[in-house]
Amino acid sequence: MITSAIIPRPLARIPWRLIFMVGGIGLYGIIVLYSAAGGSVQPWAMKQGMVFLFFLSVAIAISWIREATIKALVFPAYVAIVIMLIGVEVLGFAAKGAQRWLDIGPIRLQPSEFMKPAIALTLARFYDLVPAGEIRRWRAIWPALAILGVPAGLILVQPDLGTCIMVTLCGLTVMYLAGVPLWVFLAPAGTIAVAAPFAYQMLHGYQKKRIDTFLDPESDPLGTGYHIAQSKIAIGSGGVWGKGFLNGSQAHLDYLPEGHTDFAFASLAEEWGLVGGVILILAFGAVIRWGMRVSAVARTRFAQLSAAGLTACIFFYASINLMMVMGLAPVVGVPLPLISYGGSAVMTVMLCLGLLMALERQQRTVSRLD
């Protein structure tokens, strides 16, 4: 009663524990970027802070959208993003050997980022419309595979292997939880295993090097294996408690490439040690646990599948990057959300969190009505 009297009702409906947890992760990221720049807010920390606050505000605004409105917008949004992905191939802006961006007036968009939450929502809406008794039949499987395969293929040819993997994993997660039989996943996995040697020959040169480096990082420690080798050195040299704030030699002496983006966790672990790394992982774990709870208590099939898919997007974002910097997965260019410098990952995670908060708010509204 006291809380309700002090805090305005609209603000009381915001999941403040989640906001504080996400804010803590974001602040942690700003501190890491401040240190990576040698103790300066420029050129990364200040911009990251502004981007973080902007998209956090966007997430809170999205949390007020009704579930019915989300359902109505899912398919049109999916089609619009696919059209933008096609537009990237025709009119896209190329940088660093990849064509992933679309210039729309003064704005430069990366449509593939929007597809990460969109694929989860689209497949959730599709299986929300499919009768429960039809889900295991082929006519309910091949449309979902097409919904997933079209954007994944368009993203792969950009080329953007990391985003393609994430979109695919998010989509497959929703399909599996919807009740699609296990053979649908095992059959392609077996086919890929058999075709892997042939698929390897079709990859771009830089993609082959990433796989070679993952399998044998010591084969070229000063070339393609340099990133992984320096990342492991940075993480290992931090020990249990770390070298201390602003004392990370690997990052500050430029031994660690991309220490503010893809390998930001290595910079963090060097200065804050095992303890700092574990705290960050536990914080992400708490956010993911909250998202899965939203899915578990949801009363509609759409909300259950959407919440699980959106949470999976955050999980794969963090887990792929962590495995990447530790040498447990190939380097596929996936940043650590809210820690690595760059607005794209922040935007995607905040979109996922905003939609999760909207679904959670809907659940609380229904509970009060009951």
KAQUIVEN-V379450 format. One line per field, one symbol per residue. ss: DSSP state (2 for helix, 1 for strand, 0 for the rest). psi: psi as a letter, one per 30 degrees, with the letter a starting at -180 (. if undefined). Layout:
ss->???
psi->???
This chain:
ss->0222220022220002222222222222222222220000000022222222222222222200002222222222222222222222222011100111111100111022222222222222222220022200022202222222222222220000222222222222222222000022222222222222222222002222222222202222000002222222222220000000000022220000000000022222222222222222222222222222222220002222222222222222222222222000000000000000002222222222222222222222222220
psi->eeeeeekkeeeffkieeeeeeeeeeeeeeeeeeeefgghkfkgeeeeeeeeeeefeeeeeefffkleeeeeffeeeeeeeeeeeeeeeeeglkkkhgkjflkjjbfkjkjffeffeeeeeeeeeeefffkkeffefleffeeeeeeeeeeeeeeeefekieeeeeeeeeeeeeeeeffgklffeeeeeeeeeeefeeeeefflleeeeeeeeeeeifffifgcfgeeeeeeeeeeeffaeflflkggjeeefggfjkhffceheeeeeeeefaeeeeeeeeeeeeeeeeeefeeeefkfleeeeeeeeeeeeeeeeeeeeeeeeffgflljghjljkfekkkfeeeeeeeeeeeeeeeeeeeeeeeeee.
